[in-house]
Amino acid sequence: MTTLKESACERINQDARQILAIAGTPECAVWVGNCTDWQWQTTIRSQDNDRERDNHKLGHLTTYCIGSVTKVFVAMGAIILLEQLAEAEGTVYPELHKVWTESISAHLNFVVKRKFGRDPTLSDILCHNGGLVSMNDFILGPDGKVLIPKAAFLELVQQVTLEIHPSKEDSTWRYNNGGYILAGLLIEKYSHQDLGSFLKANLFDPLGMDLTFVDREAFSCCPAQFKAQAHVVCPSGSPTVVESPDYFADTVVFAAMGIYSCTRDLAFFSKALLAALQPDSVDGSVLSYNRAIQLCHPRIDFCDDASISYTYGGYRTKLDSKYLGHHSLNHIVAEAYGNMSNYQLSPNSSGQSVDVLYHGGTVTGFECSLYLLLDDSTFVIALSNATGLVDTSDHISRLILQELYLSVGTTSKQKGIGHRLFRSKKQRANKPESLHKVDIVQMARLGAQERRRYLKRFQKDIDQASHVSQLPVPREGHYVDHRFRQGIFVQHCSIEGLVAYVKGDYNTSKTFRMAFISDGMAVLAPLHDEDLSVFGVDIFADWESLRLKVCRNYQKQVIGFIRERAQIGVSYTLELETEALSDKTVSLSQ
């Protein structure tokens, strides 16, 4: 099995600190191990500070929100539940094995008539097949606040699926959170427990993962020194402490992104999973051989690259694949706007490709990477506490992988803008002399520059916006799109001019400034004493447009707004009868 030498750990520390400084990220906790040993764990920080915990004694116990890595545990929870309930087939739950292959809508009592293709099954949604559209901007506000309750979600799924299905491409693979929310609701239905309680009793407690949190009350009892602070990094590179995401088990998004955990607990899970995959494994663990195989087995093949497939546990690919780290926010942004973060590593020192199972997670303030190296039962975990310029956990994970699998003498290539980032045909021939190391610190630096260019478009809108439109400004009140259970509430403010917040059935976003770019276009912007840190990570995805087209009647009065999103516009119309405002003018100084 591959091991890390002390000299390699020192190099990782030095390079990782540079990446943290480039990213503006305060810290990154890492753990490298295999199914027999706990090799190396530490917390790397951009600078020394007086935090109470020690790097080696307490850093691995510090909890971070792991975002979409939550999906790995939800998928395993579904596997465990259906295996347990299979014993009751023919009695309480006849023919329950069909849950894997029947439309999930048949089990959750909602109907979706798709224009193309079939309704997704449980198996489909656990590997993001079947084309459920992304609904993040209906579930979450632009600041990441949860807007709708569980009770409204099935109705929203039905409406969104009916409204947004214009092409056959929608029935193909698409990564999304909505499918996992459906999977969580199905687990709750058949287990008669909330999802968090089921996972805790059937997975986390048996594995000793006692610092993995699924509910708000237990997390609130965790001492402060074991909680990483969430940060958002602005284009200037300065981190701002933000409120930690609250996506616990009583919220609709828990199944997609809500778990808090630490590197030690993720190491417990990774070690047990890799041990279960060994030929001589004994089924004494909650992670049996059959359960581990179900999680890691390829389900969806991507036609453009035979080396990549999707499993219930994430991407299954190769160490030298361009898909390595594909859930990372680095890749999500770079694919659309550049190439700096899409670098490829070489195969191992022998020129052989290494089989990798990967899942990443990003929520506002936290990033997470989990790598399982299936050929030699090694795992790499990285948790970091900032979002904005650079997905630190992604770069540091690949830094560790490169140190694990390429020898010290391997040539390091300094790559800059314009350099070919992918390996040549000669390098693809798997010859040892073709192997090279990527300058990952430089890739992080170039990726940060790329992200700044992306973020500047929001700042440009804000800088262009004026306080007053030349035409009548919007009336105070609720502007609502009942199809998607979402509204915008507009008020006059003595300081900001106009303010607005996005409202759902469950909660509202924070208050934003509503400023005009032109008479026909408004934008949601930070208040004057705030910056871009008030927005969530979905400004890189479903909330990438904060612009609102202004709709006016023949008298030039504002009667609504339209927010453009993929494939459809969300139309907010002024409700003529709204609740009376207790104070017609809001003063934010109060």
C-alpha positions in Angstrom: 0.0 0.0 0.0 1.1 3.5 -0.8 2.6 5.5 2.2 3.5 9.1 2.8 7.1 9.8 4.0 7.9 12.5 6.4 9.6 14.6 3.7 6.5 14.3 1.6 4.4 15.6 4.5 6.7 18.6 4.8 6.4 19.4 1.1 2.6 19.1 1.3 2.5 21.4 4.3 4.6 24.0 2.6 2.6 24.0 -0.7 -0.7 23.7 1.1 0.0 26.9 3.1 0.6 28.8 -0.1 -2.7 27.5 -1.5 -4.5 28.6 1.7 -2.9 32.1 1.4 -3.9 32.3 -2.3 -7.4 31.3 -1.5 -7.9 33.4 1.6 -8.9 30.2 3.4 -8.0 30.0 7.1 -7.5 26.2 7.5 -7.8 22.8 5.9 -8.0 19.5 7.9 -6.6 16.5 6.1 -6.4 12.8 6.8 -4.6 10.2 4.7 -4.9 6.5 5.6 -5.8 3.0 4.4 -7.8 0.1 5.6 -5.0 -1.0 8.0 -3.2 2.1 9.1 -4.0 5.8 10.1 -1.1 7.3 8.2 -1.1 11.1 8.5 -3.5 13.6 9.8 -3.0 17.3 10.5 -4.7 20.7 10.2 -2.9 23.1 7.9 -3.4 26.8 8.5 -2.5 29.8 6.4 -0.9 31.5 9.5 -0.3 30.7 13.1 -3.1 31.7 15.5 -4.2 31.3 19.0 -7.0 28.8 18.5 -7.5 26.5 21.4 -7.1 23.2 19.6 -3.7 21.8 18.7 -3.1 20.7 15.1 -2.4 17.1 15.9 -4.5 16.5 19.0 -7.7 18.2 18.2 -7.7 19.3 14.5 -9.1 15.9 13.3 -12.0 16.4 15.7 -13.1 19.7 14.3 -16.4 19.6 12.5 -17.1 21.1 9.1 -20.3 21.0 7.0 -19.4 18.4 4.4 -22.0 19.5 1.8 -22.7 17.1 -0.9 -20.6 14.3 0.6 -23.8 13.9 2.7 -25.1 12.1 -0.4 -22.6 9.2 0.1 -24.2 8.5 3.5 -27.7 8.9 2.2 -27.0 6.4 -0.6 -25.6 3.9 1.9 -28.6 4.6 4.2 -30.9 3.6 1.3 -28.9 0.4 0.7 -29.0 -0.5 4.4 -32.7 0.2 4.7 -33.8 -1.8 1.7 -31.6 -4.7 2.8 -33.2 -4.6 6.2 -36.8 -4.4 4.8 -36.2 -7.1 2.3 -36.6 -9.5 5.2 -40.2 -8.3 5.7 -41.1 -8.8 2.0 -44.4 -10.7 1.6 -45.6 -9.4 5.0 -45.4 -5.7 5.8 -43.7 -4.6 2.5 -44.6 -6.9 -0.4 -42.2 -6.9 -3.3 -40.1 -4.1 -1.8 -37.2 -4.9 -4.1 -39.1 -3.1 -6.9 -38.3 0.2 -5.2 -34.9 0.2 -7.0 -36.6 -0.1 -10.4 -40.1 1.5 -10.0 -40.8 5.2 -10.5 -40.0 6.9 -7.2 -43.2 9.0 -7.6 -45.2 5.8 -7.1 -43.7 5.5 -3.6 -44.0 9.2 -2.6 -47.6 9.9 -3.9 -46.9 12.5 -6.5 -47.3 12.3 -10.3 -44.9 13.7 -12.9 -45.9 13.4 -16.6 -42.6 13.8 -18.4 -42.5 15.0 -21.9 -39.6 12.7 -22.7 -38.3 9.6 -21.1 -39.5 7.7 -18.0 -39.8 8.8 -14.4 -36.6 8.3 -12.4 -36.3 5.3 -10.1 -34.5 5.3 -6.7 -31.5 3.8 -8.4 -31.6 6.6 -11.0 -31.7 9.4 -8.5 -28.9 8.0 -6.4 -26.6 8.3 -9.4 -28.2 11.4 -10.8 -29.7 9.7 -13.8 -33.1 10.5 -15.3 -32.8 14.2 -15.8 -34.4 15.8 -12.7 -33.7 19.5 -13.2 -31.9 21.6 -10.7 -34.1 23.4 -8.2 -31.5 25.0 -5.9 -32.8 28.5 -6.6 -36.4 27.5 -5.6 -35.2 25.7 -2.5 -32.5 28.2 -1.4 -32.3 31.9 -1.5 -29.4 33.8 -3.0 -27.8 33.8 0.4 -28.2 30.0 0.9 -31.2 30.2 3.3 -33.7 27.4 3.0 -36.9 28.8 1.6 -39.4 25.9 1.4 -40.5 23.2 3.9 -40.5 19.5 3.3 -44.3 19.5 2.9 -44.1 21.8 -0.2 -41.2 20.0 -1.9 -43.2 17.2 -3.7 -45.5 19.9 -5.1 -42.5 21.9 -6.2 -40.9 18.9 -7.9 -44.1 18.2 -9.8 -44.5 21.8 -10.9 -40.9 22.3 -11.9 -40.8 19.0 -13.8 -43.9 20.0 -15.7 -42.7 23.5 -16.5 -39.0 22.8 -17.3 -38.8 19.9 -19.8 -38.4 21.3 -23.3 -35.9 18.8 -24.7 -34.7 15.2 -24.7 -31.4 16.2 -23.1 -33.4 16.6 -19.9 -33.8 12.9 -19.5 -30.0 12.3 -19.4 -27.5 12.4 -16.5 -27.6 15.7 -14.5 -26.1 16.2 -11.1 -28.7 17.7 -8.8 -29.8 18.0 -5.2 -33.5 17.4 -5.7 -33.1 13.7 -6.4 -31.4 13.1 -3.1 -34.1 15.0 -1.3 -36.6 12.6 -2.8 -34.4 9.7 -1.7 -34.3 11.1 1.8 -38.1 11.3 1.9 -38.4 7.7 0.8 -36.1 6.6 3.5 -38.2 8.5 6.1 -41.4 6.9 4.7 -40.2 3.3 5.0 -38.1 3.6 8.1 -40.7 5.6 10.1 -37.9 7.9 11.3 -36.5 11.2 10.2 -33.5 10.7 8.0 -30.9 12.0 10.4 -32.1 9.6 13.2 -32.0 6.7 10.8 -28.4 7.4 9.6 -27.2 7.9 13.2 -28.7 4.7 14.5 -27.8 2.5 11.5 -24.5 3.9 10.2 -22.8 6.6 12.3 -23.2 5.0 15.8 -22.1 1.5 14.7 -18.9 3.1 13.1 -18.1 5.2 16.2 -18.8 8.5 14.3 -19.8 10.4 17.4 -18.7 13.8 16.0 -21.0 13.5 13.0 -24.0 15.7 13.5 -27.5 15.4 11.9 -29.6 17.6 14.2 -29.3 21.2 15.4 -29.7 20.4 19.1 -26.8 18.0 19.3 -24.6 20.2 17.2 -25.3 23.2 19.5 -24.0 21.1 22.4 -20.7 20.5 20.6 -17.9 22.7 22.2 -16.9 25.8 20.1 -13.3 24.6 19.8 -14.6 21.6 17.8 -16.5 23.8 15.3 -14.7 25.3 12.3 -15.9 28.8 11.5 -17.4 29.3 8.0 -15.9 32.0 5.8 -16.6 33.6 2.4 -13.7 35.1 0.5 -14.3 38.2 -1.6 -12.4 39.0 -4.8 -9.8 41.0 -2.7 -8.8 37.7 -1.0 -10.1 38.7 2.5 -12.1 36.1 4.4 -15.3 37.2 6.1 -16.8 35.1 8.9 -20.4 34.1 7.9 -23.2 32.2 9.7 -22.6 28.4 9.3 -25.2 26.7 7.1 -28.2 25.3 8.9 -29.3 22.4 6.8 -30.0 19.9 9.5 -32.5 17.0 9.4 -35.6 19.1 9.9 -34.9 21.1 6.7 -35.7 19.9 3.2 -32.1 20.0 2.0 -30.6 17.8 4.7 -30.3 14.7 2.4 -28.4 16.7 -0.2 -25.9 18.7 1.9 -26.7 18.9 5.6 -24.3 16.7 7.6 -21.5 18.1 9.8 -18.5 15.8 10.4 -14.7 15.8 11.0 -11.8 14.1 9.3 -11.6 11.4 12.1 -15.2 10.3 11.5 -14.8 10.3 7.7 -11.7 8.2 8.2 -13.7 5.7 10.2 -16.2 5.4 7.4 -13.5 5.3 4.6 -11.4 2.6 6.5 -14.5 0.4 7.1 -15.7 0.8 3.5 -12.3 -0.1 2.0 -11.8 -3.0 4.4 -15.2 -4.4 3.3 -14.1 -4.4 -0.3 -11.2 -6.7 0.5 -11.5 -10.3 -0.8 -10.9 -11.7 2.7 -13.3 -9.3 4.5 -15.6 -10.6 7.2 -19.1 -9.2 7.3 -19.0 -8.1 10.9 -19.2 -4.4 10.2 -22.3 -2.4 9.4 -20.5 -1.9 6.0 -20.7 -5.5 4.6 -19.1 -6.6 1.4 -22.5 -6.5 -0.4 -23.3 -3.0 0.8 -19.8 -1.7 -0.1 -20.1 -3.2 -3.6 -23.5 -1.6 -4.2 -22.1 1.8 -3.2 -19.0 1.6 -5.4 -20.4 -0.3 -8.4 -20.4 1.7 -11.7 -24.0 2.6 -12.7 -23.7 5.3 -15.4 -21.0 5.3 -18.1 -20.2 8.6 -19.8 -19.9 8.1 -23.6 -17.2 10.8 -24.0 -14.7 9.0 -21.7 -14.6 5.3 -21.1 -12.5 5.9 -18.0 -15.3 7.6 -16.1 -18.5 6.3 -14.6 -20.9 7.3 -11.8 -21.8 5.2 -8.8 -24.1 5.7 -5.8 -20.9 6.9 -4.0 -19.8 9.5 -6.6 -17.5 9.6 -9.6 -15.4 6.4 -10.3 -12.5 7.4 -12.5 -8.7 7.2 -12.8 -5.9 9.2 -11.1 -4.9 10.8 -14.4 -8.5 11.5 -15.6 -9.7 15.0 -16.4 -12.7 14.2 -14.2 -10.7 13.9 -11.0 -12.3 16.4 -8.6 -15.2 16.9 -10.9 -17.7 18.0 -8.1 -15.3 20.7 -7.1 -16.3 24.3 -7.4 -13.0 24.8 -9.2 -14.2 22.6 -12.0 -17.8 23.9 -12.0 -16.6 27.5 -12.7 -13.6 26.6 -14.8 -15.6 24.5 -17.3 -17.7 27.5 -18.2 -15.2 30.3 -18.0 -11.6 28.9 -18.3 -9.2 26.1 -18.0 -6.9 26.8 -15.1 -8.4 24.4 -12.5 -8.9 21.5 -14.9 -5.4 20.2 -14.8 -4.7 16.4 -14.9 -2.3 14.4 -12.8 -0.1 11.7 -14.2 -0.5 8.0 -13.5 1.6 6.5 -10.7 5.3 6.2 -10.8 5.1 2.9 -12.7 3.0 4.6 -15.4 -0.2 2.7 -14.3 -3.5 4.4 -13.8 -5.1 4.2 -10.4 -8.8 3.5 -9.8 -10.4 6.4 -7.8 -13.8 6.9 -6.2 -14.4 10.6 -5.6 -17.1 12.8 -4.1 -16.8 16.5 -3.2 -19.0 18.9 -1.4 -19.4 22.7 -1.3 -21.8 24.8 0.7 -21.5 28.5 1.7 -18.4 28.7 3.9 -17.2 25.1 3.6 -15.6 22.7 1.1 -14.9 19.0 1.3 -13.1 16.3 -0.8 -13.2 12.6 -0.2 -11.0 10.3 -2.3 -11.0 6.5 -2.1 -8.1 4.8 -4.0 -9.6 1.4 -4.7 -6.5 -0.3 -6.1 -4.5 0.0 -2.9 -7.3 0.8 -0.3 -6.0 4.3 0.5 -8.2 7.3 1.3 -7.6 11.1 1.3 -9.9 13.5 3.1 -9.7 17.3 3.1 -12.1 19.7 4.8 -11.7 23.5 4.5 -13.6 26.4 5.9 -14.0 29.0 3.2 -15.7 29.5 -0.2 -15.1 32.2 -2.8 -11.8 32.3 -4.7 -10.4 28.7 -4.6 -11.8 25.3 -3.6 -8.9 24.7 -1.3 -9.9 21.1 -0.3 -9.8 20.1 -4.0 -6.3 21.5 -4.7 -4.8 20.1 -1.5 -6.3 16.7 -2.1 -4.8 16.5 -5.5 -1.5 17.8 -4.0 -1.5 14.8 -1.6 -2.5 12.4 -4.4 0.4 13.6 -6.4 2.9 13.1 -3.5 1.4 9.6 -2.9 1.8 8.3 -6.4 4.7 10.2 -8.1 8.2 9.8 -6.8 10.4 12.7 -5.6 12.5 12.7 -8.8 9.6 13.2 -11.1 10.0 16.4 -13.2 7.9 19.3 -12.0 6.5 21.5 -14.8 5.7 25.2 -14.1 2.5 25.8 -16.0 1.1 29.2 -16.8 -1.6 30.7 -19.0 -1.4 29.3 -22.5 0.4 26.1 -21.4 -1.2 22.9 -22.5 -2.7 21.4 -19.4 -3.5 18.0 -20.6 -1.0 15.2 -21.3 0.4 14.6 -24.7 0.1 11.4 -26.7 3.6 10.4 -25.6 2.6 11.0 -21.9 -0.6 8.9 -22.5 1.6 6.0 -23.5 2.2 5.2 -19.8 6.0 5.5 -20.1 7.7 6.4 -16.8 9.8 9.0 -18.6 6.6 10.8 -19.6 5.5 11.3 -16.0 5.4 14.9 -14.7 4.3 16.7 -11.6 1.8 19.6 -11.9 2.6 22.8 -10.1 -0.6 22.8 -8.1 0.2 26.0 -6.2 0.4 27.8 -9.6 -2.8 26.2 -10.7 -4.5 27.5 -7.5 -3.1 31.0 -8.2 -4.3 31.0 -11.8 -7.7 29.6 -10.7 -8.1 32.4 -8.2 -7.4 35.0 -10.9 -10.0 33.2 -13.1 -12.6 33.3 -10.2 -12.0 37.0 -9.7 -12.8 37.7 -13.3 -16.0 35.7 -12.8 -17.0 37.6 -9.7 -16.3 41.0 -11.3 -19.5 40.7 -13.3 -21.5 40.9 -10.0 -19.5 43.9 -8.8 -19.9 45.5 -12.2 -23.7 45.4 -11.9 -23.5 46.8 -8.4 -21.1 49.6 -9.4 -23.4 50.6 -12.4 -26.6 50.6 -10.3 -28.2 53.8 -9.2 -30.5 54.6 -6.3 -33.3 56.1 -8.4 -35.0 55.0 -11.6 -36.0 57.7 -14.1 -39.5 56.0 -14.1 -41.8 55.2 -11.2 -40.1 52.8 -8.7 -41.7 49.6 -7.6 -44.6 49.7 -5.2 -44.0 48.1 -1.8 -45.5 44.7 -1.4 -45.2 41.0 -2.4 -44.3 40.1 -6.0 -45.1 36.3 -6.3 -44.7 33.4 -8.8 -47.2 30.9 -7.4 -46.0 28.2 -9.7 -42.7 27.9 -7.9 -43.8 29.0 -4.4 -41.5 32.0 -4.4 -41.9 35.7 -4.0 -39.9 38.9 -3.7 -41.0 41.4 -1.0 -40.0 45.0 -1.8 -39.9 47.9 0.7 -38.7 51.5 0.7 -35.8 52.2 3.0 -34.6 55.6 4.3 -30.9 54.6 3.9 -30.8 52.1 1.0 -33.6 53.5 -1.2 -35.2 50.1 -2.0 -34.7 46.8 -0.2 -36.0 43.4 -1.0 -35.8 39.8 0.2 -36.7 36.5 -1.5 -39.5 34.6 0.3 -40.7 31.0 0.3 -43.3 29.1 2.3 -40.7 28.3 5.1 -38.3 31.2 5.4 -36.9 34.3 3.8 -33.5 35.3 2.6 -31.6 38.2 4.2 -32.4 41.7 3.0 -30.7 43.0 -0.1 -30.5 46.3 -1.8 -32.6 46.6 -4.9 -30.8 48.9 -7.3 -31.5 49.8 -10.9 -29.0 49.2 -13.7 -31.5 50.8 -16.1 -35.2 51.7 -16.2 -35.9 48.2 -17.3 -33.5 46.2 -15.2 -32.9 46.0 -11.4 -30.4 43.9 -9.5 -30.2 42.4 -6.0 -27.1 43.7 -4.4 -25.4 43.8 -1.0 -26.4 46.7 1.3 -24.0 49.6 1.3 -22.0 48.4 4.3 -21.8 44.8 2.9 -19.9 43.0 0.1 -20.3 39.9 -2.0 -19.8 37.6 1.1 -23.6 38.0 1.7 -24.3 35.7 -1.2 -24.2 31.9 -1.2 -22.3 29.5 -3.4 -25.2 29.2 -5.8 -24.2 32.5 -7.5 -21.9 30.1 -9.3 -24.9 28.0 -10.4 -28.7 28.5 -10.2 -28.5 32.1 -8.7 -25.8 33.2 -11.2 -28.2 35.9 -12.4 -29.2 38.4 -9.7 -30.8 40.6 -12.3 -34.6 41.2 -12.4 -36.3 42.4 -15.6 -38.8 45.2 -14.6 -42.3 44.7 -16.0 -44.5 47.8 -16.3 -48.0 48.6 -17.4 -49.1 51.2 -19.9 -48.8 53.8 -17.2 -45.2 52.9 -16.6 -46.0 51.5 -13.2 -44.1 48.4 -12.0 -46.3 45.4 -11.9 -43.7 42.6 -11.7 -40.3 41.2 -12.3 -38.8 38.4 -14.3 -35.7 36.5 -13.2 -34.1 34.5 -16.0 -32.8 31.0 -15.2 -32.0 28.0 -17.3 -34.8 27.2 -19.7 -37.5 29.3 -18.1 -38.2 32.8 -16.6 -39.5 33.1 -13.0 -42.3 35.8 -13.1 -43.0 37.7 -10.0 -46.3 39.6 -10.2 -47.5 42.2 -7.7 -50.2 40.9 -5.4 -52.9 43.5 -5.3 -54.0 42.4 -1.8 -51.0 42.2 0.6 -50.6 42.3 4.3 -50.4 45.9 5.6 -46.9 47.1 6.4 -46.6 48.1 10.0 -43.9 50.7 9.0 -44.1 52.0 5.5 -40.4 53.0 5.6 -37.7 50.7 6.9 -34.7 52.2 8.6 -31.7 49.7 8.7 -30.0 51.9 11.3 -32.6 51.0 13.9 
